[in-house]
């Protein structure tokens, strides 16, 4: 959008900041980062903002809860340099990620629904049919092998060893547990939260220990979706005001 073209309704940095509970330094930082359009200057060099800047700040702050700070900042920078196509692409990517997270949640629920006593790992952790080595399993989950070894130290998985090579081998139950751990990590849960859930799941042979976590995950995704709607409304208001001009 470039430099603010408006000539009326000037705002001081403190006026812009107070409306959102921010410091004037935060407003200046947002401008320096390209999140806000460049401010006008008085003959004495003081910054002056306009209603367009207030709309930009409102749009950014509304985008953060649904898209995250980094993506929200990138969206605003793209808009402010006139690259709306890039801004919309970033918005689309966030929505695609939210959809993928919903799909993975449903996959976890389906996996849990299929669990039973036969799905509990054998006490010796030996690999059976369908066992996987660390590299292929890490590739399947889209993580590093070192992450699987970290999960092993945290008690999330208990791979056996190939008798010929000594390499870790993950049984079908280990693969299941690694998949569940991966989904829960994406849902925002720490290893210290996941480990007892998987341990109880193994002991109980059913999905009950994860019921509360899954309900919370549903709520988080719903909140993100709602936040994205709110952010879209504020971004649209900013875009329309910038296009309309003074």
DOMAR-544430 format. One line per 4 residues: for each residue x, y, z of N, C-alpha, C, CB. Coordinates in steps of 0.05 Angstrom, whole numbers, plus 32768, in hexadecimal, padded with zeros to 4 digits. Glycine has a CB too. Layout:
residues N
X:Y:Z:X:Y:Z:X:Y:Z:X:Y:Z ~ ...
END
This chain:
residues 246
8010:7FE8:8000:8000:8000:8000:8011:8019:8000:7FEE:8000:8018 ~ 802A:8017:8008:803C:802E:8008:8036:8041:801E:803A:803C:7FEE ~ 803E:805A:801A:803B:806E:802F:801E:8077:8031:804D:8086:8029 ~ 8015:807C:8049:7FF9:8084:804E:7FF2:809D:803F:7FF4:8087:806C
7FDD:809D:802E:7FD6:80B4:801E:7FC3:80C7:802C:7FCA:80AC:8004 ~ 7FB9:80C0:8044:7FA4:80D0:8050:7FB0:80EA:805B:7F96:80C1:8066 ~ 7F9F:80FF:805C:7FA8:8119:8066:7F98:8121:807F:7FA5:812E:8051 ~ 7F84:8112:8087:7F74:8119:809E:7F74:8102:80B2:7F56:811F:8096
7F6B:8109:80CB:7F69:80F5:80E0:7F84:80EB:80E9:7F59:80DE:80D6 ~ 7F97:80FD:80EC:7FB2:80F5:80F4:7FB2:80EA:8111:7FC5:810C:80F2 ~ 7FC3:80D6:8115:7FC5:80C9:812F:7FE2:80CA:8138:7FBB:80AD:812E ~ 7FE7:80CF:8151:8001:80CC:815C:8007:80AE:8162:8004:80DD:8176
8020:80A7:8164:8027:808B:816B:8018:8082:8184:8045:8087:816E ~ 8017:8093:8198:800A:808C:81B1:7FEC:8087:81AD:800E:80A1:81C6 ~ 7FDF:8096:819B:7FC3:8092:8195:7FBE:8076:8189:7FB8:80A8:8182 ~ 7FD0:806F:8176:7FCE:8055:8169:7FD3:803E:817D:7FE1:8052:8152
7FE6:8043:818E:7FEE:802E:81A2:7FD8:8029:81B7:8008:8036:81AF ~ 7FCD:803F:81C1:7FBA:803C:81D7:7FA1:802C:81CE:7FB1:8057:81E1 ~ 7F99:802F:81B5:7F81:8021:81AC:7F84:8003:81AD:7F7B:802A:8191 ~ 7F9C:7FF9:81AF:7FA0:7FDC:81AE:7FB1:7FD3:81C6:7FAE:7FD4:8195
7FB4:7FE4:81DA:7FC3:7FDC:81F2:7FE1:7FD7:81ED:7FB7:7FC4:81FE ~ 7FEC:7FE5:81D9:8008:7FE1:81D2:8019:7FF9:81DC:800B:7FDE:81B4 ~ 8033:7FF6:81DA:8045:800C:81DF:804A:801B:81C5:805F:8002:81EC ~ 8052:8034:81C7:8059:8042:81AE:8071:8036:81A1:805F:8060:81B5
8083:8029:81B0:809A:801C:81A4:8091:8004:8193:80AE:8013:81B9 ~ 807C:7FF6:819C:8072:7FDF:818D:8067:7FE9:8172:805C:7FD1:819C ~ 8059:8000:8172:804E:800B:8159:8065:8012:8147:803D:8024:815F ~ 807A:801F:8151:8091:8025:8140:809F:800C:8136:80A5:8036:8150
80A0:7FF8:8146:80AC:7FDF:813D:809C:7FD2:8127:80AF:7FCB:8155 ~ 8082:7FD3:8129:8071:7FC8:8114:8074:7FD7:80FA:8053:7FC8:811D ~ 8077:7FF1:80FC:807C:8001:80E4:8097:7FF9:80D8:807B:801F:80EA ~ 80AB:7FF7:80E8:80C6:7FF1:80DF:80C6:7FD5:80D2:80DA:7FF2:80F5
80B6:7FC3:80DB:80B5:7FA8:80D1:80A3:7FA5:80B8:80AA:7F94:80E6 ~ 8097:7FBB:80AF:8086:7FBB:8097:806A:7FB1:809D:8093:7FAA:8083 ~ 8063:7FAD:80B6:8048:7FA4:80BC:8034:7FBB:80B9:8047:7F99:80D9 ~ 803D:7FD3:80BF:802E:7FEB:80BA:803A:7FFA:80A3:802D:7FFD:80D3
8029:8009:8094:8034:801B:807F:8047:8030:808C:801E:8028:806F ~ 8058:803B:807C:806A:8050:8086:805A:8068:8090:807E:8058:8070 ~ 8062:8072:80A6:8054:808A:80B2:805D:80A3:80A3:805B:808C:80D0 ~ 804B:80B7:80A4:8053:80D2:809B:8063:80DF:80B1:803A:80E3:8094
8071:80F4:80AA:8081:8103:80BE:8079:8120:80BE:809F:8100:80B7 ~ 807A:812B:80D6:8076:8148:80D8:808F:8156:80D0:806D:8150:80F6 ~ 808E:8171:80CC:80A7:817F:80C6:80BD:817C:80DA:80A1:819D:80C3 ~ 80B5:8174:80F3:80C9:8170:8108:80D2:8153:8109:80BE:8179:8122
80C7:8142:80F7:80D0:8126:80F6:80C0:8113:8107:80EB:8125:80FF ~ 80AA:811C:8113:8099:810A:8124:8087:80F9:8112:8089:811A:8138 ~ 8084:80E0:8119:8072:80CF:810A:8055:80D7:810E:8075:80B1:8113 ~ 8045:80D5:80F9:8028:80D9:80FB:801B:80C2:80EB:801F:80F5:80F0
8007:80B7:80F8:7FF8:80A1:80EB:7FDC:80AA:80E4:7FF7:8088:80FE ~ 7FCE:8099:80D5:7FB3:809F:80CC:7FA1:8087:80D1:7FB4:80A7:80AE ~ 7F87:808A:80CB:7F74:8074:80CF:7F7D:805A:80C0:7F59:807B:80C5 ~ 7F8B:805D:80A9:7F94:8046:809B:7FA7:8035:80AB:7FA1:804E:8081
7FB9:8043:80BB:7FCB:8035:80CC:7FBD:8027:80E3:7FE0:8049:80D8 ~ 7FA8:8033:80ED:7F98:8026:8102:7F8C:800C:80F7:7F82:8039:810D ~ 7F82:800D:80DE:7F76:7FF5:80D2:7F8C:7FE0:80CD:7F68:7FFC:80B8 ~ 7FA4:7FE9:80C5:7FB9:7FD5:80C1:7FC1:7FC8:80DB:7FD2:7FE3:80B5
7FC3:7FD7:80F1:7FCA:7FCC:810B:7FB4:7FB8:8114:7FCE:7FE2:811F ~ 7F9B:7FC0:8111:7F85:7FAF:8119:7F85:7F95:8108:7F6A:7FBD:8115 ~ 7F8B:7F97:80EF:7F8C:7F7F:80DE:7FA2:7F6C:80E7:7F90:7F87:80C0 ~ 7FBA:7F77:80EC:7FD0:7F67:80F5:7FCA:7F58:810F:7FEA:7F77:80F8
7FC0:7F67:8123:7FBB:7F5B:813D:7FA4:7F47:813B:7FB3:7F71:8151 ~ 7F92:7F4A:8128:7F7C:7F37:8125:7F86:7F1E:8116:7F65:7F43:8115 ~ 7F9B:7F21:8105:7FA5:7F0A:80F6:7FB7:7EF8:8108:7FB6:7F14:80DF ~ 7FC4:7F03:811C:7FD7:7EF4:812C:7FCB:7EDB:8139:7FE2:7F06:8141
7FB3:7EDD:8146:7FA9:7EC5:8154:7FA4:7EAD:8141:7F90:7ECB:8162 ~ 7F9C:7EB2:8128:7F95:7E9D:8116:7FAD:7E93:8106:7F80:7EA5:8104 ~ 7FBF:7EA6:80FF:7FD5:7E9F:80ED:7FF0:7E9E:80FA:7FD6:7EB3:80D6 ~ 7FF3:7EA9:8112:800D:7EAB:811F:801A:7EC5:8118:801E:7E93:8117
802C:7ECE:8129:8039:7EE8:8126:8049:7EEA:810C:804C:7EED:813E ~ 8059:7ED6:8106:806A:7ED7:80EE:805A:7ED8:80D5:807C:7EBF:80ED ~ 8046:7EC7:80D2:8035:7EC8:80B9:8025:7EE1:80B8:8023:7EAF:80B9 ~ 801A:7EEA:80CE:800A:7F03:80CE:801C:7F1B:80C5:7FFF:7F09:80EA
8035:7F1C:80CF:8047:7F31:80C6:804D:7F2F:80A9:8061:7F2F:80D7 ~ 8051:7F17:809E:8057:7F13:8082:803F:7F1C:8071:805E:7EF6:807C ~ 8027:7F16:807A:800F:7F1E:806C:800E:7F3C:806A:7FF5:7F13:807A ~ 8012:7F4A:8080:8010:7F67:8080:8026:7F73:806F:8012:7F72:809D
803E:7F68:8070:8054:7F73:8060:804D:7F70:8042:806E:7F65:8066 ~ 8042:7F5A:803A:803A:7F55:801F:8025:7F6A:8016:8030:7F39:801A ~ 8011:7F6E:8027:7FFC:7F81:8020:8008:7F9D:801D:7FE6:7F82:8036 ~ 801A:7FA5:8030:8024:7FC0:8030:8037:7FC6:8019:8032:7FC5:804A
8042:7FB1:800D:8053:7FB6:7FF6:8043:7FB1:7FDC:806C:7FA3:7FF6 ~ 8029:7FAD:7FDF:8017:7FAB:7FC7:8016:7F8F:7FBB:8020:7FBE:7FB3 ~ 801F:7F7B:7FC9:801F:7F60:7FBF:8008:7F50:7FCC:803A:7F52:7FC4 ~ 7FF0:7F56:7FC4:7FD9:7F48:7FD0:7FD8:7F2A:7FC9:7FBF:7F55:7FC6
7FE2:7F23:7FB2:7FE3:7F07:7FAB:7FF3:7EF7:7FBF:7FEE:7F03:7F8F ~ 800A:7F01:7FC8:801A:7EF4:7FDB:800C:7EF3:7FF6:8035:7F02:7FDE ~ 7FFF:7F09:7FFD:7FF0:7F0A:8017:7FDA:7EF4:8017:7FE4:7F26:801B ~ 7FCC:7EF2:8001:7FB6:7EDE:8000:7FC1:7EC2:8000:7FA5:7EE3:7FE7
7FD9:7EBE:7FF4:7FE5:7EA4:7FF4:7FEC:7E9B:8010:7FFF:7EA3:7FE2 ~ 7FF7:7EAE:8020:7FFE:7EA8:803C:7FE5:7EA2:804C:800C:7EC0:8048 ~ 7FCF:7EB0:8047:7FB6:7EAA:8055:7FAC:7E8E:804E:7FA0:7EBF:804E ~ 7FAE:7E88:8034:7FA5:7E6D:802A:7FB6:7E57:8037:7FA7:7E6C:800C
7FD0:7E5C:803A:7FE1:7E47:8046:7FD9:7E42:8063:7FFE:7E50:8045 ~ 7FD2:7E57:8071:7FC9:7E53:808D:7FAF:7E44:808E:7FC5:7E6F:809B ~ 7F9D:7E4A:807C:7F84:7E3B:807C:7F89:7E1E:8074:7F70:7E47:8068 ~ 7F9B:7E19:8062:7FA2:7DFE:805A:7FAE:7DEF:8072:7FB5:7DFE:8042
7FBF:7DFC:8081:7FCB:7DF0:8099:7FB5:7DE9:80AE:7FE0:7E02:80A5 ~ 7FA2:7DFB:80B1:7F8C:7DF6:80C4:7F7C:7DDD:80BA:7F7A:7E0E:80C6 ~ 7F77:7DDC:80A0:7F68:7DC5:8096:7F78:7DAB:809A:7F62:7DC9:8078 ~ 7F93:7DAC:8096:7FA3:7D95:809A:7FA3:7D8D:80B8:7FC0:7D9A:8091
7FA4:7DA0:80C9:7FA3:7D9A:80E6:7F88:7D8D:80ED:7FA7:7DB4:80F7 ~ 7F73:7D96:80E1:7F59:7D89:80E6:7F59:7D6C:80DC:7F42:7D99:80D8 ~ 7F65:7D68:80C6:7F67:7D4D:80BB:7F78:7D3B:80CD:7F73:7D4D:809E ~ 7F8E:7D46:80D6:7F9F:7D35:80E8:7F91:7D2F:8102:7FBA:7D43:80ED
7F82:7D42:810C:7F72:7D3D:8124:7F5E:7D26:8120:7F64:7D56:812E ~ 7F51:7D27:8109:7F3E:7D12:8103:7F4D:7CF7:8100:7F2E:7D18:80EA ~ 7F65:7CF8:80F5:7F75:7CE0:80F2:7F7C:7CD4:810D:7F8E:7CE5:80E1 ~ 7F83:7CE6:8120:7F8A:7CDD:813B:7F71:7CD0:8147:7F94:7CF4:814C
7F5A:7CDD:8144:7F42:7CD2:8150:7F3A:7CB7:8144:7F2B:7CE5:814D ~ 7F3E:7CB5:8129:7F39:7C9B:811C:7F4C:7C86:8126:7F3A:7C9D:80FE ~ 7F66:7C8D:8129:7F7A:7C7A:8133:7F73:7C71:814F:7F96:7C87:8132 ~ 7F6C:7C84:815F:7F65:7C7D:817B:7F4C:7C6C:817C:7F60:7C96:818B
7F39:7C71:816A:7F21:7C61:816A:7F26:7C45:8162:7F0D:7C6D:8157 ~ 7F3C:7C40:8154:7F42:7C25:814B:7F54:7C16:815F:7F50:7C26:8130 ~ 7F5D:7C24:8174:7F6F:7C17:8187:7F60:7C03:8199:7F7D:7C2C:8197 ~ 7F6F:7BEF:81A0:7F64:7BDB:81B3:7F7B:7BCE:81C2:7F53:7BC6:81A5
7F76:7BBA:81D2:7F8B:7BAD:81E1:7FA1:7BA1:81CF:7F80:7B97:81F2 ~ 7F99:7B99:81B7:7FAE:7B8E:81A5:7FC1:7BA3:819B:7FA0:7B80:818E ~ 7FBA:7BBD:819E:7FCB:7BD2:8194:7FE1:7BDA:81A7:7FBB:7BE9:818C ~ 7FE0:7BCF:81BF:7FF4:7BD6:81D3:800F:7BC9:81CC:7FEC:7BCE:81EF
8026:7BD8:81CC:8040:7BCC:81C5:8047:7BB5:81D8:8055:7BE1:81C7 ~ 8055:7BA2:81CC:805F:7B8B:81DC:8073:7B95:81F1:806C:7B76:81CA ~ 8074:7B88:8208:8086:7B92:821D:80A3:7B94:8215:8084:7B80:8235 ~ 80AC:7B82:8203:80C8:7B83:81FB:80CE:7B97:81E5:80D2:7B68:81F3
80B9:7BA3:81DA:80BC:7BB7:81C5:80C6:7BAC:81AB:80CF:7BCC:81CE ~ 80C3:7B91:81A7:80CD:7B85:818F:80BC:7B8D:8177:80CD:7B66:8191 ~ 80C9:7B8F:8160:80BB:7B97:8148:80AD:7B7F:813B:80CF:7BA3:8134 ~ 8095:7B84:8133:8086:7B6F:8125:8082:7B77:8108:806B:7B6A:8132
806D:7B6C:80FC:8067:7B73:80E0:8061:7B91:80DE:804E:7B63:80D6 ~ 806B:7B9D:80C9:8067:7BB9:80C5:807A:7BCB:80D4:804C:7BC0:80CD ~ 8090:7BC0:80E0:80A3:7BD0:80EE:80B2:7BE3:80DB:80B7:7BBE:80FD ~ 80BB:7BF9:80E5:80C9:7C0D:80D5:80E3:7C16:80E3:80B7:7C26:80D0
80F7:7C1C:80D2:810F:7C27:80DD:810B:7C45:80E2:8126:7C23:80C9 ~ 811E:7C52:80F0:811A:7C6D:80F9:8118:7C81:80E1:8131:7C75:810B ~ 8128:7C7D:80CC:8128:7C8F:80B6:810D:7C90:80A7:813E:7C88:80A3 ~ 8103:7C78:809F:80E9:7C78:8091:80D2:7C83:80A2:80E3:7C5C:8088
80D3:7C7D:80BC:80BD:7C87:80CD:80BF:7CA5:80D0:80BE:7C79:80E9 ~ 80D7:7CAF:80D4:80DB:7CCC:80D6:80D1:7CDA:80BC:80F8:7CD3:80DB ~ 80D8:7CCD:80A5:80CF:7CD9:808C:80B1:7CD8:8089:80DC:7CC9:8075 ~ 80A5:7CC3:8092:8088:7CC1:8090:807A:7CD7:80A1:807E:7CA6:809A
8086:7CDD:80B8:807A:7CF1:80C9:8083:7D0E:80C2:8081:7CEB:80E6 ~ 8097:7D10:80B2:80A2:7D2B:80AB:80B2:7D37:80C2:808B:7D3C:80A4 ~ 80C0:7D27:80D1:80D1:7D30:80E7:80ED:7D26:80E3:80C5:7D28:8102 ~ 80FF:7D2E:80F5:811A:7D24:80F3:811D:7D0B:8104:812E:7D3A:80FD
812F:7CF9:80FC:8134:7CE1:810C:813B:7CE8:8129:814B:7CD0:8100 ~ 814A:7CFE:812D:8151:7D07:8148:8138:7D0C:8159:8163:7D20:8147 ~ 8123:7D15:814C:810A:7D1A:815B:80FE:7D00:8166:80F5:7D28:8149 ~ 80FF:7CEB:8155:80F6:7CD1:815F:8107:7CC6:8176:80F6:7CBC:8148
8121:7CCB:8174:8132:7CC2:818A:812C:7CD2:81A4:8150:7CC5:8183 ~ 8125:7CEC:81A1:811D:7CFC:81B7:8103:7CF2:81C3:811A:7D19:81AF ~ 80F0:7CEA:81B2:80D7:7CDF:81BC:80DB:7CC5:81CA:80C4:7CDB:81A4 ~ 80EF:7CB5:81C1:80F5:7C9C:81CE:80FF:7CA2:81EB:810A:7C8C:81BE
8111:7CB5:81ED:811B:7CBC:8208:8105:7CC6:821A:8131:7CD2:8206 ~ 80F0:7CD3:820E:80D9:7CDD:821E:80C5:7CC7:8223:80CC:7CF4:820F ~ 80C9:7CAF:8218:80B6:7C99:821D:809E:7C98:820B:80AD:7C9B:8239 ~ 809F:7CA7:81F5:8088:7CA7:81E3:8088:7C8F:81D0:8088:7CC0:81D2
80A0:7C85:81CA:80A2:7C6D:81B9:80B7:7C5B:81C6:80AA:7C74:819C ~ 80B5:7C41:81C0:80C8:7C2D:81CC:80D1:7C1A:81B6:80BB:7C1E:81E4 ~ 80E1:7C23:81A3:80E9:7C11:818D:80FB:7BFA:8196:80F7:7C21:8177 ~ 80F9:7BE4:8188:810B:7BCE:818C:8124:7BD2:817B:80FE:7BB3:8186
8134:7BBD:8179:814D:7BBE:816A:814E:7BA7:8156:8166:7BBD:817C ~ 8156:7BAE:813D:815A:7B99:8129:8171:7B87:8132:815F:7BA6:810D ~ 816D:7B6D:8134:8183:7B5C:813E:819B:7B5A:812C:8178:7B40:8142 ~ 8198:7B61:8113:81B0:7B60:8101:81C0:7B7A:8101:81A6:7B5A:80E5
81B1:7B90:8101:81BF:7BAA:80FE:81C0:7BBA:8118:81B1:7BBB:80E9 ~ 81AF:7BB4:812B:81AD:7BC3:8144:819E:7BDD:8140:81C8:7BC9:814D ~ 8192:7BE2:8128:8183:7BFB:8124:8168:7BFA:8132:817F:7BFF:8106 ~ 815F:7C11:8139:8144:7C12:8145:812F:7C09:8131:813E:7C2F:814F
811C:7BFA:813B:8105:7BF1:812A:80EC:7BF7:813A:8107:7BD2:8123 ~ 80DA:7C06:812C:80C1:7C0E:8139:80AA:7BFB:8130:80BA:7C2B:8131 ~ 809E:7BEF:8144:8088:7BDD:813E:806F:7BED:8135:8081:7BCC:8157 ~ 805A:7BDF:812D:8042:7BEC:8125:8037:7BFE:813C:802C:7BD8:811C
8039:7BF4:8154:802F:7C03:816B:8041:7C1C:8170:802F:7BF2:8185 ~ 805B:7C19:816C:806D:7C30:816E:8067:7C45:8159:808A:7C27:816C ~ 8061:7C3B:8140:805A:7C4E:812B:8041:7C5D:8132:8057:7C3E:8110 ~ 802D:7C4F:813D:8015:7C5B:8146:801A:7C70:815B:8001:7C46:8150
802A:7C69:816F:8030:7C7C:8185:803F:7C94:817A:8040:7C6E:819B ~ 8052:7C8F:8168:8061:7CA6:815C:804E:7CB8:814D:8077:7C9C:814A ~ 803B:7CAC:813E:8028:7CBC:8130:8016:7CCD:8142:8016:7CAB:811F ~ 800E:7CC1:8158:7FFE:7CCF:816C:800E:7CE6:8178:7FF3:7CBC:8182
8027:7CE0:817F:8038:7CF4:818B:803C:7D0C:8177:8053:7CE9:8192 ~ 8040:7D05:815E:8043:7D1A:814A:802B:7D2C:8148:8049:7D0E:812F ~ 8013:7D20:8147:7FFA:7D30:8145:7FF6:7D41:815E:7FE2:7D1D:8141 ~ 7FFC:7D36:8175:7FF8:7D45:818E:800C:7D5C:8190:7FFB:7D33:81A6
8025:7D57:8186:8038:7D6D:8185:802E:7D83:8173:8053:7D63:817B ~ 8023:7D7D:815D:8017:7D91:814B:8000:7D9F:8158:800F:7D84:8131 ~ 7FF3:7D91:816A:7FDC:7D9D:8179:7FE5:7DAF:8190:7FCA:7D88:8183 ~ 7FFF:7DB1:8194:8009:7DC3:81A8:8010:7DB7:81C3:7FF5:7DD8:81AD
8012:7D9C:81C4:8017:7D8E:81DD:8035:7D88:81DF:8007:7D74:81DF ~ 8040:7D8B:81F8:805B:7D86:81FD:8060:7D68:8202:8065:7D96:8215 ~ 807A:7D60:8201:8080:7D44:8205:8078:7D3B:8221:809E:7D3F:8201 ~ 807B:7D4D:8235:8073:7D45:8250:8055:7D41:8253:807D:7D5A:8264
8046:7D4C:8241:8029:7D47:8241:8022:7D2E:8231:801A:7D5F:8235 ~ 8030:7D29:821B:802A:7D13:820A:8032:7CF8:8216:8038:7D16:81EF ~ 8049:7CF8:8223:8054:7CDE:822D:8040:7CD0:8240:806E:7CE3:823C ~ 8035:7CDD:8254:8022:7CCF:8265:8009:7CC6:8257:801B:7CE0:827D
8000:7CD6:8243:7FE8:7CCE:8234:7FED:7CB4:8224:7FE0:7CE4:8220 ~ 8004:7CB2:8217:800B:7C9A:8208:800F:7C83:821B:8024:7C9E:81F6 ~ 801C:7C88:8232:8020:7C73:8246:8005:7C68:8250:8031:7C7D:825D ~ 7FF3:7C7A:8255:7FD8:7C71:825F:7FC9:7C63:8248:7FC8:7C89:8269
7FCD:7C6D:8230:7FC0:7C60:8219:7FCA:7C44:8216:7FC5:7C70:81FF ~ 7FE4:7C3F:8219:7FEF:7C24:8217:7FE3:7C12:822C:800D:7C25:8219 ~ 7FE2:7C1D:8245:7FD8:7C0D:825B:7FBA:7C07:8259:7FDE:7C1B:8276 ~ 7FAB:7C1B:824F:7F8E:7C18:824E:7F85:7C0A:8235:7F81:7C33:8251
7F95:7C0C:8220:7F8D:7C00:8207:7F76:7C0E:81FA:7F86:7BE3:820B ~ 7F73:7C28:81FE:7F5D:7C37:81F2:7F62:7C54:81F2:7F43:7C31:8201 ~ 7F50:7C64:81E6:7F55:7C81:81E1:7F4D:7C93:81F8:7F47:7C89:81C9 ~ 7F42:7C88:820E:7F37:7C99:8223:7F4A:7CAE:822E:7F2D:7C88:8239
7F64:7CA7:8232:7F76:7CBB:823D:7F7A:7CD4:822C:7F91:7CAF:8242 ~ 7F74:7CD1:8212:7F78:7CE8:8200:7F5F:7CF8:81FB:7F84:7CDE:81E6 ~ 7F49:7CF0:8207:7F2F:7CFD:8201:7F30:7D1B:8207:7F19:7CEF:8210 ~ 7F3A:7D22:821E:7F3B:7D3E:8226:7F4E:7D4E:8214:7F45:7D41:8243
7F65:7D42:820D:7F78:7D50:81FC:7F6C:7D55:81E0:7F92:7D40:81F9 ~ 7F5D:7D41:81D6:7F51:7D44:81BC:7F3B:7D59:81BC:7F45:7D2A:81B2 ~ 7F2B:7D5B:81D1:7F17:7D70:81D3:7F24:7D8B:81D4:7F05:7D6C:81ED ~ 7F3A:7D8D:81E2:7F49:7DA7:81E3:7F54:7DAE:81C8:7F5F:7DA6:81F8
7F5D:7D9A:81B9:7F68:7D9F:819F:7F52:7DA9:818C:7F75:7D85:8193 ~ 7F3A:7D9D:818D:7F24:7DA6:817E:7F1E:7DC3:8184:7F0A:7D95:8184 ~ 7F1F:7DCA:819D:7F19:7DE6:81A5:7F2E:7DF9:819A:7F18:7DE8:81C3 ~ 7F47:7DF1:819A:7F5D:7E02:818F:7F59:7E06:8172:7F78:7DF5:8195
7F52:7DF2:8163:7F4E:7DF5:8146:7F36:7E07:8140:7F4B:7DDA:8139 ~ 7F21:7E04:8150:7F0A:7E15:814C:7F11:7E32:8152:7EF3:7E0C:815E ~ 7F21:7E37:8167:7F29:7E52:816D:7F3A:7E5E:8157:7F38:7E53:8188 ~ 7F4C:7E4E:814C:7F5C:7E57:8135:7F4B:7E5E:811D:7F71:7E42:812E
7F38:7E4D:8117:7F27:7E53:8101:7F17:7E6D:8105:7F14:7E3C:80FC ~ 7F0C:7E70:811D:7EFE:7E89:8122:7F10:7EA1:8121:7EF1:7E87:813E ~ 7F28:7E9E:812B:7F3C:7EB5:812A:7F43:7EBC:810D:7F55:7EAD:813A ~ 7F45:7EA8:80FC:7F4B:7EAD:80E0:7F34:7EBD:80D3:7F4F:7E93:80D1
7F1B:7EB7:80DA:7F05:7EC7:80D0:7F07:7EE4:80D9:7EEA:7EBB:80D9 ~ 7F0C:7EE8:80F3:7F0F:7F03:80FD:7F26:7F12:80F0:7F13:7F02:811C ~ 7F3C:7F04:80EC:7F53:7F10:80DE:7F4D:7F18:80C2:7F6B:7EFE:80DF ~ 7F3E:7F06:80B4:7F36:7F0C:8098:7F25:7F25:8096:7F28:7EF4:808C
7F13:7F28:80AA:7F01:7F3F:80A9:7F11:7F59:80AD:7EEC:7F3D:80BF ~ 7F24:7F59:80BF:7F34:7F71:80C4:7F47:7F77:80AC:7F45:7F6E:80DE ~ 7F52:7F61:80A1:7F63:7F65:808A:7F54:7F70:8072:7F71:7F4A:8082 ~ 7F3B:7F66:806E:7F2A:7F70:8058:7F24:7F8E:805D:7F10:7F60:8057
7F1E:7F96:8075:7F19:7FB2:807B:7F31:7FC3:8074:7F11:7FB6:8099 ~ 7F48:7FB9:807B:7F61:7FC8:8075:7F65:7FCB:8057:7F79:7FBA:8082 ~ 7F61:7FB4:8048:7F65:7FB5:802B:7F51:7FC8:801E:7F62:7F98:8020 ~ 7F38:7FC7:8027:7F23:7FD8:801B:7F29:7FF5:8020:7F08:7FD0:8025
7F32:7FFC:8038:7F38:8018:803F:7F50:8022:802F:7F3D:801B:805D ~ 7F64:8010:802B:7F7B:8018:801C:7F75:801D:7FFF:7F90:8004:801F ~ 7F62:800C:7FF4:7F5B:800F:7FD8:7F49:8027:7FD3:7F4C:7FF6:7FCF ~ 7F38:802D:7FE7:7F26:8044:7FE4:7F34:805F:7FE6:7F10:8043:7FF9
7F4A:805F:7FF5:7F59:8078:7FF8:7F4C:808B:800B:7F5B:8086:7FDD ~ 7F52:80A5:800B:7F48:80B7:801F:7F2A:80B9:801E:7F54:80D2:801B
END
